[in-house]
């Protein structure tokens, strides 16, 4: 069931950026987990700003490609946190939960609701 339209999805994308960017400070990450969180925040911000959706600013990336990236990032984040716990020491739960959230938003999003810009 696709209950999240493109407007809601883009709002959730910006919330995800805030979550990744603030996690090191709020949850006390340092080292590799903090770097990973900041990298994910930057990557997610770039994808959101560049995607052709309601809150995208430059509308370069088609929503379909945005969906494919999210489809890959969520499971990869979960697998990385579970299979390489030394990489995300002390932050494993955050990264697993983030991956699950990304997968859930991907599953519930109606990516066709974004009308491509002219």
N, C-alpha and C positions, 0 to 999 in steps of 0.2 A: 504494500500500500504506500503510495507516494504522497505523503501529506505535507511535505515542506516545499513551498514554491521557491523560485529563484531569489525573491526578496528576502525571505526568511533565511535561506541558505547563505546568502552573502552576509547577512548580519551575523550568523553563527560563525562564518569564516573569520570575521574581524574579532569576534569574541575568542576564537581559537588562538589568534595571534597574541592577544592580551594574555591568555592563559599560559602559553609557552614563554612569552617574554617575562612574565612576572613570577613564574614558578621557581627559578633559582633563588630569588630574594624571599619569597613567601614561604618556600619549603626548605630553604637552607641548602640548596645544591651548590656544589663547587666542582671544579675540575671538569672531567669529560661529560657528566650529566648536565652541567650548566651550559657548556659549549653546545651540546646537542640541542638543548632547549632553545638557546638563542638562534642557532642555525635553523631549526624548524620554524621559529617565529618569523625569521627573515624570509625564508622560502615561502611560507604560507602567506605572508603579507604581499610578496611579489606576485604570487599566483592570483590572489584576490584582487589586487589593484589592476592587474593586466587582463583579467577575465571579462568576457562580454556578458555581464549580468548586471542587474540593477545598481549595485553599489560599486561595480568595477569602474575605475577611473579612466583607463586607457583602452579597454575593450579590444585587446589584440588576440587573446587566447580564446578559442571557442569553448563554450560551456561543455561540450562533449569531451574535449581534451582535459579540461579541469576535472571532470568526473573520472576519467581514466586514471589521472594522477592520484586522486583521492582513493580510488579503488586499490591502488598499489601501496600507497603510503600507510594506510591503516593497518593492514596485515603485516607489513614489513616492520612497522614500529612495535607491534605486539611480539612478533618473532624475535626481533633484536633484543627486546627487553627480557624475554624468557630464555633465549639461547646464549646470550652474552651478558649475563648479569654483572660481570666485572666492569663492563662498559658503562652501565647505568647504576652502579652501586649506590644504594640508599634512595634511588629514585625509580626503581623498577615498577612499583605500583602505579606511579604517576604516568609512566610511559605506556604501560599496559592499558590503563584506563583511558588515556588519550587515544590510543589506537582503536580501542573499542568504540569510543565516542565518534571518531572519524568514520569508522565502518558503519555505525548506526546512522549517522547523518547521510552518508553516501546511499545507504539502502532506502532511506525514507525520502530522499530528495527527488523532486520532479525536475530533472535537468532540462526537459523540453519546455518548461514554463518560461525560460529565458528567451526572449525574442532577440535574435541577432540584430545588431546595429546595422544600419545601411552603409 
